[in-house]
Amino acid sequence: MNGAKALIETLADSGIEFCIANPGTSEMHLVQALDSVPRMKSVLALFEGVCTGAADGIGRMTGKPAATLLHLGPGLANGIANLHNARRANSPMVNIVGNHPHYHIGFDAPLTSDIETLARNYSCWVKSCSTSDSLAQDGADAVSASLRSHGGSLGRISTLIPGADAAWGESPGPVKPNPLPARATVDEQAIVDIAELLGNGQSTAMLLEHHATTPAALEAAGRIAAKTGCRLLNGTFPARVDGGPGRVAVERLPYFPEQVLAETAGTRQLVLVGGAAPASFFAYQNVPGRLLPDGCAVSRLTAVEEDSVDALERLAERLGAEKEAAKRFERLEIPLPEGPLSTRNIIQAIAATMPEEAIVCTDSGGGNAAYPFCQNTAPNSWLSLTGGAIGQGGPVATGAALACPDRPVLALLGDGGAAYTNQSFWTQAREGLNVTSLIFANRTYNILNVEYTRLGIAETGEIAASLFDIGNPDIDWVAMAASFGVPGATADTAEELVTLLERSYREPGPFLIQANGEMQR
């Protein structure tokens, strides 16, 4: 057995079910190993940003890492934008990045680069000195690192960079998986202190992030809110929140800093559960970067690496809230919209037609704005653009559909972001994935128009306008998707959009809808 096969068998034994790959010559022995271990599903993507985004979607929906297989430094570099989003989502992932044999690196061949320096920007664990003897154990250690929670925004992405000699060399064979790491628990004094704070009668909100957005954590938080009257908040772009009728009602913070400050005005205590205090997405002159209302004190129940479920359940018990009834989203009838398309009636169409247990992946302002309107329609899982690097929605939707083939997936994509990773459509077609891609086709980077105005610039000059405009020529999304093997159609009215959404949910496989309109964020 060579090192490559020992590695792949070890990864499969450690629970990795998917490898999203875009391999090259340096990875041929790893490809051969994937061929011999079919229990790990191998999926080809035409661009590495699709590989890393799809692995992110799998991680968010399963809690387990997927592997990527990337080709040297340029392959890793092509995947970095969605590695940034995955790191911010705290998604588990194991990257396998092929490299030259160690004896070949000194020749400075054309594809030689400092892969480790690239990897360290987005990895919690990196190893580039594997041998054929150590490669299997290195793989087991990479999985363990991706399952271990780390502090701050370090994330849970492991990157293994084996030289080709480690892959083709003789190996003693696969190794046993490492024990599963456990989250740290907070000490009892933290529970006592937050319980006392929640009982002091001041206006209090709990900001729930990462592990604190899991269903079990939200249930405990809902009981605490019912007992104490505190508000429950998510950040603007949580990695995953399960919402909809019957699930615990949580408010989501808006995007712009002045909106966040207005939404939280009057709050005297902010309790952080699994995350950090809210910060403005970008810096603006004369606007605070840390978004806390005047006079608001900040306390912490758990850090990102700690067990928020355990802490919230212990806090509920201490408060005597075990039997309290959490406030839940209610099901409401959403009327079907009419007339020419706008952001408003596109969102109404999405909400009115949403199928049960949909997974929604957003990569646009309009898509993110749809969230509150869809929480009274059908149970859903919502996967947001965590790191702000557009081009996430299509790849994450691809990964979510691979991980959950029995659930419908809806990707809400701006035409700008979708153009970054349109290769997703090809993988969706090849794998027969149930993904509906809705393109907000306003032919502009509209958020940049908004931000330009926020700088106080009254008129957009000719050059600036051209840099925000993605028309001339207009992208024909239906034709593009068809060339990748995905059927689609165009909607110009709300009635047409409703018909196409309902059709896409009925028919198996991927479908693209180009929604044309003068849409504002």
BELHUHU-V171379 format. One record per backbone hydrogen bond with DSSP energy under -1.0 kcal/mol. NH is the residue of the N-H (numbers start at 1). CO is the residue of the C=O. If there is no record, write none. Layout:
# BELHUHU-V171379
nh: {NH,NH}
co: {CO,CO}
This chain:
# BELHUHU-V171379
nh: {3,4,6,7,8,9,10,11,12,13,14,15,16,19,20,21,22,27,28,31,32,33,34,35,36,40,41,43,45,50,51,52,53,54,55,56,57,58,59,60,61,62,63,67,68,69,70,75,76,77,78,80,83,84,85,86,87,88,89,90,91,93,94,95,96,97,98,99,104,107,108,112,115,118,119,120,122,124,125,127,135,138,139,140,141,142,143,144,145,146,147,154,158,159,160,161,164,167,168,169,171,192,193,194,195,196,197,198,200,205,206,207,208,209,212,213,214,218,219,220,221,222,223,224,225,226,227,228,229,231,233,234,241,243,246,247,249,251,253,260,261,262,263,264,267,268,269,270,271,272,273,274,280,287,291,292,296,297,299,301,302,306,307,308,311,312,313,314,315,316,317,318,319,320,321,324,329,332,341,346,347,348,349,350,351,352,353,357,358,359,360,361,362,363,368,369,371,374,380,381,382,383,384,386,396,397,398,399,400,401,402,403,404,407,409,410,411,412,413,415,418,419,420,424,425,427,428,429,430,431,433,435,436,437,438,439,440,441,441,442,445,446,448,449,450,451,452,453,454,455,456,457,465,466,467,470,477,480,481,482,483,485,486,489,491,494,497,498,499,500,501,502,503,504,505,506,507,511,512,513,514,515,516,519}
co: {169,167,2,3,4,5,6,7,8,9,10,12,11,41,67,43,69,24,25,27,28,29,30,31,32,37,17,19,21,47,47,48,49,50,51,52,53,54,55,56,57,58,59,18,94,20,96,71,72,73,74,77,79,80,81,82,83,84,85,87,86,156,66,158,68,160,70,162,101,104,105,109,113,114,115,116,119,157,157,159,131,134,135,136,137,138,139,140,141,142,143,151,93,125,95,127,99,163,164,165,1,188,189,190,191,192,193,194,197,269,231,271,233,273,209,210,211,214,215,216,217,218,219,220,221,222,223,224,225,204,206,251,382,380,329,244,327,232,234,256,257,258,259,260,264,203,203,297,205,299,207,302,289,284,278,290,293,268,270,272,272,303,184,306,307,308,309,310,311,312,313,314,315,317,316,321,247,376,492,342,343,344,345,346,347,348,349,379,355,408,381,410,383,412,364,365,368,371,243,358,241,360,238,384,392,393,394,395,396,397,398,399,400,404,434,359,436,361,438,440,414,415,417,421,422,423,424,425,426,427,428,433,409,511,411,513,413,439,515,440,468,444,445,445,446,447,448,449,450,451,453,452,461,462,463,443,475,476,477,478,479,482,481,512,514,339,493,494,495,496,497,498,499,500,501,502,503,435,487,437,489,439,491,517}
